[in-house]
Amino acid sequence: MGRWKAVIGSKLKARDFDNQKTEAKIGVRVLNRMTELGRPKFERIA
């Protein structure tokens, strides 16, 4: 939750509920992508 507030903000900007759902989905995708970029990728060598 702390990372969400730091990156996305503490409140949703949209006023309509459907738009708030879309805004939340976009925020989740952004945070997941940021986490994915920082995670090391493992490959089996042998």
C-alpha distance matrix in Angstrom:
0.0 3.8 5.5 5.1 6.4 8.7 10.1 10.2 10.3 9.4 11.9 13.6 17.0 19.0 21.1 22.3 20.3 21.4 20.3 16.9 16.6 17.9 15.6 12.5 14.5 15.2 11.7 11.0 14.3 13.8 10.8 12.9 15.9 14.6 13.8 17.3 19.0 18.0 19.0 22.7 25.1 27.6 31.1 34.0 36.9 39.7
3.8 0.0 3.8 5.4 5.2 6.2 8.7 10.0 9.6 9.1 12.5 14.8 17.7 20.4 22.6 24.3 22.8 23.9 22.4 19.0 19.3 20.2 17.4 14.9 16.9 16.9 13.2 13.1 16.0 14.6 11.6 14.2 16.6 14.5 14.0 17.7 18.8 17.4 18.9 22.5 25.3 27.9 31.6 34.5 37.2 40.2
5.5 3.8 0.0 3.8 5.4 5.0 6.1 8.1 9.1 10.1 13.2 14.7 17.4 19.9 22.7 24.2 22.8 23.4 21.6 18.6 18.6 18.8 16.0 13.7 15.2 14.6 10.9 10.9 13.2 11.3 8.3 11.2 13.1 10.8 10.7 14.4 15.2 14.0 15.9 19.6 22.3 25.2 28.7 31.8 34.4 37.5
5.1 5.4 3.8 0.0 3.8 5.5 5.4 5.5 6.7 7.7 10.0 11.1 13.9 16.3 19.0 20.4 19.0 19.6 17.8 14.8 14.9 15.3 12.4 10.1 12.0 11.6 7.8 8.4 11.2 9.7 7.4 10.6 12.8 11.4 11.8 15.2 16.3 16.0 17.8 21.6 23.9 26.8 30.2 33.4 36.1 39.2
6.4 5.2 5.4 3.8 0.0 3.8 5.6 5.5 4.4 4.7 8.1 10.3 12.8 15.7 18.2 20.2 19.3 20.5 18.4 15.3 16.3 16.9 13.5 11.9 14.5 14.0 10.3 11.7 14.5 12.7 10.9 14.3 16.1 14.3 15.2 18.6 19.3 18.8 20.9 24.6 27.1 30.1 33.6 36.8 39.4 42.6
8.7 6.2 5.0 5.5 3.8 0.0 3.8 6.1 5.9 7.7 11.0 13.1 14.9 18.1 20.9 23.1 22.4 23.3 20.9 18.1 19.1 19.1 15.6 14.4 16.5 15.2 11.6 13.1 15.2 12.6 10.7 14.4 15.5 13.0 14.1 17.6 17.6 16.8 19.4 23.0 25.7 28.9 32.3 35.6 38.0 41.3
10.1 8.7 6.1 5.4 5.6 3.8 0.0 3.8 6.0 9.0 11.4 12.3 13.8 16.7 19.9 21.7 21.2 21.6 18.9 16.6 17.4 16.7 13.3 12.4 14.1 12.2 8.8 10.7 12.2 9.2 8.1 11.9 12.5 10.3 12.2 15.3 15.2 15.1 17.9 21.4 23.9 27.2 30.5 33.9 36.2 39.6
10.2 10.0 8.1 5.5 5.5 6.1 3.8 0.0 3.8 7.0 8.3 8.6 10.1 12.9 16.1 17.9 17.5 17.9 15.2 12.8 14.0 13.4 9.8 9.3 11.5 9.8 6.5 9.3 11.2 8.9 8.7 12.4 13.3 12.1 14.1 17.0 17.3 17.8 20.2 23.9 26.0 29.3 32.4 35.9 38.4 41.7
10.3 9.6 9.1 6.7 4.4 5.9 6.0 3.8 0.0 3.8 5.7 7.5 9.0 12.4 15.1 17.5 17.3 18.5 15.9 13.1 15.0 15.1 11.4 10.9 13.9 12.8 9.6 12.3 14.7 12.6 12.1 15.8 17.0 15.6 17.3 20.4 20.7 20.8 23.3 27.0 29.2 32.5 35.7 39.1 41.6 44.9
9.4 9.1 10.1 7.7 4.7 7.7 9.0 7.0 3.8 0.0 3.8 7.1 9.5 12.6 14.5 17.0 16.4 18.3 16.3 13.0 14.9 16.0 12.6 11.6 15.0 14.8 11.6 13.7 16.7 15.3 14.3 17.7 19.5 18.3 19.4 22.6 23.4 23.2 25.3 29.1 31.4 34.5 37.8 41.0 43.7 46.9
11.9 12.5 13.2 10.0 8.1 11.0 11.4 8.3 5.7 3.8 0.0 3.8 6.3 9.1 10.7 13.3 13.0 15.1 13.1 9.9 12.5 13.7 10.5 10.1 13.9 13.9 11.5 13.9 16.9 15.9 15.7 18.8 20.6 20.0 21.3 24.2 25.2 25.5 27.5 31.3 33.3 36.4 39.6 42.8 45.6 48.7
13.6 14.8 14.7 11.1 10.3 13.1 12.3 8.6 7.5 7.1 3.8 0.0 3.8 5.7 8.0 10.1 10.0 11.7 9.4 6.4 9.3 10.2 7.2 7.7 11.3 11.3 9.9 12.6 15.1 14.7 15.2 18.0 19.6 19.6 21.2 23.7 24.8 25.6 27.5 31.2 32.9 36.0 39.0 42.3 45.1 48.2
17.0 17.7 17.4 13.9 12.8 14.9 13.8 10.1 9.0 9.5 6.3 3.8 0.0 3.8 6.5 9.4 10.7 12.1 9.1 7.5 11.0 11.0 8.1 10.1 13.2 12.5 11.7 15.0 16.9 16.1 17.3 20.2 21.2 21.2 23.3 25.6 26.3 27.4 29.6 33.2 34.8 38.1 41.0 44.4 47.1 50.2
19.0 20.4 19.9 16.3 15.7 18.1 16.7 12.9 12.4 12.6 9.1 5.7 3.8 0.0 3.8 5.8 7.6 8.7 5.8 5.3 9.0 9.1 7.3 9.8 12.6 12.4 12.6 15.5 17.2 17.2 18.7 21.2 22.2 22.9 24.9 26.8 27.7 29.2 31.1 34.7 36.0 39.2 41.8 45.2 48.0 51.0
21.1 22.6 22.7 19.0 18.2 20.9 19.9 16.1 15.1 14.5 10.7 8.0 6.5 3.8 0.0 3.8 6.5 8.8 7.1 6.9 10.4 11.5 10.5 12.5 15.3 15.7 16.0 18.5 20.4 20.7 22.0 24.4 25.7 26.4 28.2 30.1 31.3 32.7 34.4 38.1 39.3 42.4 45.1 48.4 51.3 54.2
22.3 24.3 24.2 20.4 20.2 23.1 21.7 17.9 17.5 17.0 13.3 10.1 9.4 5.8 3.8 0.0 3.8 5.6 5.3 6.2 8.8 10.0 10.4 12.3 14.4 15.4 16.4 18.4 20.2 21.0 22.6 24.4 25.8 27.0 28.6 30.2 31.7 33.3 34.8 38.4 39.2 42.2 44.7 47.9 50.9 53.7
20.3 22.8 22.8 19.0 19.3 22.4 21.2 17.5 17.3 16.4 13.0 10.0 10.7 7.6 6.5 3.8 0.0 3.8 5.4 4.9 6.3 8.7 9.7 10.5 12.4 14.3 15.2 16.5 18.6 20.0 21.1 22.5 24.4 25.8 27.0 28.5 30.4 31.9 33.0 36.6 37.4 40.2 42.7 45.7 48.9 51.6
21.4 23.9 23.4 19.6 20.5 23.3 21.6 17.9 18.5 18.3 15.1 11.7 12.1 8.7 8.8 5.6 3.8 0.0 3.8 5.4 5.2 6.4 8.7 10.0 10.8 12.6 14.4 15.6 16.9 18.7 20.3 21.3 22.9 24.7 26.0 27.1 29.0 30.9 31.9 35.3 35.8 38.6 40.9 43.9 47.0 49.6
20.3 22.4 21.6 17.8 18.4 20.9 18.9 15.2 15.9 16.3 13.1 9.4 9.1 5.8 7.1 5.3 5.4 3.8 0.0 3.8 5.4 5.0 6.1 8.6 9.8 10.6 12.3 14.3 15.4 16.5 18.5 20.0 21.1 22.7 24.4 25.6 27.1 29.0 30.4 33.9 34.5 37.6 39.9 43.1 46.0 48.9
16.9 19.0 18.6 14.8 15.3 18.1 16.6 12.8 13.1 13.0 9.9 6.4 7.5 5.3 6.9 6.2 4.9 5.4 3.8 0.0 3.8 5.4 5.0 6.1 8.6 9.9 10.4 12.3 14.3 15.3 16.5 18.3 19.9 21.1 22.5 24.2 25.8 27.3 28.7 32.3 33.2 36.2 38.8 42.0 45.0 47.8
16.6 19.3 18.6 14.9 16.3 19.1 17.4 14.0 15.0 14.9 12.5 9.3 11.0 9.0 10.4 8.8 6.3 5.2 5.4 3.8 0.0 3.8 5.4 5.1 6.2 8.7 9.9 10.6 12.5 14.3 15.5 16.5 18.4 20.1 21.2 22.4 24.5 26.1 27.0 30.5 31.2 34.0 36.4 39.5 42.6 45.3
17.9 20.2 18.8 15.3 16.9 19.1 16.7 13.4 15.1 16.0 13.7 10.2 11.0 9.1 11.5 10.0 8.7 6.4 5.0 5.4 3.8 0.0 3.8 5.4 5.1 6.2 8.6 9.9 10.7 12.4 14.4 15.4 16.6 18.5 20.1 21.0 22.7 24.8 25.9 29.2 29.7 32.7 35.0 38.1 41.1 43.9
15.6 17.4 16.0 12.4 13.5 15.6 13.3 9.8 11.4 12.6 10.5 7.2 8.1 7.3 10.5 10.4 9.7 8.7 6.1 5.0 5.4 3.8 0.0 3.8 5.5 5.2 6.2 8.7 10.0 10.6 12.5 14.3 15.4 16.7 18.5 20.0 21.3 23.1 24.6 28.1 29.0 32.2 34.7 38.0 40.9 43.9
12.5 14.9 13.7 10.1 11.9 14.4 12.4 9.3 10.9 11.6 10.1 7.7 10.1 9.8 12.5 12.3 10.5 10.0 8.6 6.1 5.1 5.4 3.8 0.0 3.8 5.4 5.0 6.2 8.7 9.8 10.6 12.2 14.2 15.4 16.5 18.2 20.1 21.4 22.6 26.2 27.2 30.2 32.9 36.1 39.1 42.0
14.5 16.9 15.2 12.0 14.5 16.5 14.1 11.5 13.9 15.0 13.9 11.3 13.2 12.6 15.3 14.4 12.4 10.8 9.8 8.6 6.2 5.1 5.5 3.8 0.0 3.8 5.4 5.1 6.3 8.7 10.0 10.5 12.3 14.3 15.4 16.3 18.4 20.3 21.1 24.5 25.0 27.9 30.4 33.5 36.5 39.3
15.2 16.9 14.6 11.6 14.0 15.2 12.2 9.8 12.8 14.8 13.9 11.3 12.5 12.4 15.7 15.4 14.3 12.6 10.6 9.9 8.7 6.2 5.2 5.4 3.8 0.0 3.8 5.4 5.1 6.2 8.7 9.9 10.6 12.4 14.3 15.2 16.6 18.7 20.1 23.4 24.1 27.3 29.7 33.0 35.8 38.8
11.7 13.2 10.9 7.8 10.3 11.6 8.8 6.5 9.6 11.6 11.5 9.9 11.7 12.6 16.0 16.4 15.2 14.4 12.3 10.4 9.9 8.6 6.2 5.0 5.4 3.8 0.0 3.8 5.4 5.1 6.3 8.6 9.9 10.7 12.4 14.2 15.5 16.9 18.6 22.1 23.4 26.6 29.4 32.7 35.5 38.6
11.0 13.1 10.9 8.4 11.7 13.1 10.7 9.3 12.3 13.7 13.9 12.6 15.0 15.5 18.5 18.4 16.5 15.6 14.3 12.3 10.6 9.9 8.7 6.2 5.1 5.4 3.8 0.0 3.8 5.4 5.2 6.1 8.5 9.9 10.5 12.1 14.3 15.6 16.5 20.1 21.1 24.0 26.8 30.0 33.0 35.9
14.3 16.0 13.2 11.2 14.5 15.2 12.2 11.2 14.7 16.7 16.9 15.1 16.9 17.2 20.4 20.2 18.6 16.9 15.4 14.3 12.5 10.7 10.0 8.7 6.3 5.1 5.4 3.8 0.0 3.8 5.5 5.1 6.0 8.6 9.8 10.3 12.2 14.4 15.3 18.6 19.1 22.2 24.7 28.0 30.9 33.9
13.8 14.6 11.3 9.7 12.7 12.6 9.2 8.9 12.6 15.3 15.9 14.7 16.1 17.2 20.7 21.0 20.0 18.7 16.5 15.3 14.3 12.4 10.6 9.8 8.7 6.2 5.1 5.4 3.8 0.0 3.8 5.5 5.2 6.2 8.7 9.8 10.7 12.7 14.4 17.8 18.9 22.4 25.0 28.5 31.1 34.3
10.8 11.6 8.3 7.4 10.9 10.7 8.1 8.7 12.1 14.3 15.7 15.2 17.3 18.7 22.0 22.6 21.1 20.3 18.5 16.5 15.5 14.4 12.5 10.6 10.0 8.7 6.3 5.2 5.5 3.8 0.0 3.8 5.4 5.1 6.2 8.5 9.9 10.8 12.4 16.1 17.7 21.0 24.0 27.4 30.1 33.2
12.9 14.2 11.2 10.6 14.3 14.4 11.9 12.4 15.8 17.7 18.8 18.0 20.2 21.2 24.4 24.4 22.5 21.3 20.0 18.3 16.5 15.4 14.3 12.2 10.5 9.9 8.6 6.1 5.1 5.5 3.8 0.0 3.8 5.5 5.1 6.1 8.7 10.0 10.6 14.1 15.1 18.1 21.0 24.3 27.1 30.2
15.9 16.6 13.1 12.8 16.1 15.5 12.5 13.3 17.0 19.5 20.6 19.6 21.2 22.2 25.7 25.8 24.4 22.9 21.1 19.9 18.4 16.6 15.4 14.2 12.3 10.6 9.9 8.5 6.0 5.2 5.4 3.8 0.0 3.8 5.4 4.9 6.2 8.7 9.9 13.0 13.8 17.3 19.9 23.4 25.9 29.2
14.6 14.5 10.8 11.4 14.3 13.0 10.3 12.1 15.6 18.3 20.0 19.6 21.2 22.9 26.4 27.0 25.8 24.7 22.7 21.1 20.1 18.5 16.7 15.4 14.3 12.4 10.7 9.9 8.6 6.2 5.1 5.5 3.8 0.0 3.8 5.4 5.2 6.5 8.9 12.2 14.0 17.6 20.5 24.1 26.4 29.8
13.8 14.0 10.7 11.8 15.2 14.1 12.2 14.1 17.3 19.4 21.3 21.2 23.3 24.9 28.2 28.6 27.0 26.0 24.4 22.5 21.2 20.1 18.5 16.5 15.4 14.3 12.4 10.5 9.8 8.7 6.2 5.1 5.4 3.8 0.0 3.8 5.5 5.3 6.3 10.0 12.0 15.2 18.5 21.9 24.4 27.6
17.3 17.7 14.4 15.2 18.6 17.6 15.3 17.0 20.4 22.6 24.2 23.7 25.6 26.8 30.1 30.2 28.5 27.1 25.6 24.2 22.4 21.0 20.0 18.2 16.3 15.2 14.2 12.1 10.3 9.8 8.5 6.1 4.9 5.4 3.8 0.0 3.8 5.5 5.2 8.3 9.2 12.6 15.5 19.0 21.5 24.8
19.0 18.8 15.2 16.3 19.3 17.6 15.2 17.3 20.7 23.4 25.2 24.8 26.3 27.7 31.3 31.7 30.4 29.0 27.1 25.8 24.5 22.7 21.3 20.1 18.4 16.6 15.5 14.3 12.2 10.7 9.9 8.7 6.2 5.2 5.5 3.8 0.0 3.8 5.6 7.9 9.4 13.1 15.8 19.5 21.5 25.0
18.0 17.4 14.0 16.0 18.8 16.8 15.1 17.8 20.8 23.2 25.5 25.6 27.4 29.2 32.7 33.3 31.9 30.9 29.0 27.3 26.1 24.8 23.1 21.4 20.3 18.7 16.9 15.6 14.4 12.7 10.8 10.0 8.7 6.5 5.3 5.5 3.8 0.0 3.8 6.5 9.4 12.7 16.0 19.4 21.3 24.8
19.0 18.9 15.9 17.8 20.9 19.4 17.9 20.2 23.3 25.3 27.5 27.5 29.6 31.1 34.4 34.8 33.0 31.9 30.4 28.7 27.0 25.9 24.6 22.6 21.1 20.1 18.6 16.5 15.3 14.4 12.4 10.6 9.9 8.9 6.3 5.2 5.6 3.8 0.0 3.8 6.5 9.5 13.0 16.3 18.6 21.9
22.7 22.5 19.6 21.6 24.6 23.0 21.4 23.9 27.0 29.1 31.3 31.2 33.2 34.7 38.1 38.4 36.6 35.3 33.9 32.3 30.5 29.2 28.1 26.2 24.5 23.4 22.1 20.1 18.6 17.8 16.1 14.1 13.0 12.2 10.0 8.3 7.9 6.5 3.8 0.0 3.8 6.4 9.8 13.1 15.0 18.4
25.1 25.3 22.3 23.9 27.1 25.7 23.9 26.0 29.2 31.4 33.3 32.9 34.8 36.0 39.3 39.2 37.4 35.8 34.5 33.2 31.2 29.7 29.0 27.2 25.0 24.1 23.4 21.1 19.1 18.9 17.7 15.1 13.8 14.0 12.0 9.2 9.4 9.4 6.5 3.8 0.0 3.8 6.6 10.2 12.4 15.8
27.6 27.9 25.2 26.8 30.1 28.9 27.2 29.3 32.5 34.5 36.4 36.0 38.1 39.2 42.4 42.2 40.2 38.6 37.6 36.2 34.0 32.7 32.2 30.2 27.9 27.3 26.6 24.0 22.2 22.4 21.0 18.1 17.3 17.6 15.2 12.6 13.1 12.7 9.5 6.4 3.8 0.0 3.8 6.8 9.3 12.4
31.1 31.6 28.7 30.2 33.6 32.3 30.5 32.4 35.7 37.8 39.6 39.0 41.0 41.8 45.1 44.7 42.7 40.9 39.9 38.8 36.4 35.0 34.7 32.9 30.4 29.7 29.4 26.8 24.7 25.0 24.0 21.0 19.9 20.5 18.5 15.5 15.8 16.0 13.0 9.8 6.6 3.8 0.0 3.8 6.2 9.3
34.0 34.5 31.8 33.4 36.8 35.6 33.9 35.9 39.1 41.0 42.8 42.3 44.4 45.2 48.4 47.9 45.7 43.9 43.1 42.0 39.5 38.1 38.0 36.1 33.5 33.0 32.7 30.0 28.0 28.5 27.4 24.3 23.4 24.1 21.9 19.0 19.5 19.4 16.3 13.1 10.2 6.8 3.8 0.0 3.8 5.9
36.9 37.2 34.4 36.1 39.4 38.0 36.2 38.4 41.6 43.7 45.6 45.1 47.1 48.0 51.3 50.9 48.9 47.0 46.0 45.0 42.6 41.1 40.9 39.1 36.5 35.8 35.5 33.0 30.9 31.1 30.1 27.1 25.9 26.4 24.4 21.5 21.5 21.3 18.6 15.0 12.4 9.3 6.2 3.8 0.0 3.8
39.7 40.2 37.5 39.2 42.6 41.3 39.6 41.7 44.9 46.9 48.7 48.2 50.2 51.0 54.2 53.7 51.6 49.6 48.9 47.8 45.3 43.9 43.9 42.0 39.3 38.8 38.6 35.9 33.9 34.3 33.2 30.2 29.2 29.8 27.6 24.8 25.0 24.8 21.9 18.4 15.8 12.4 9.3 5.9 3.8 0.0
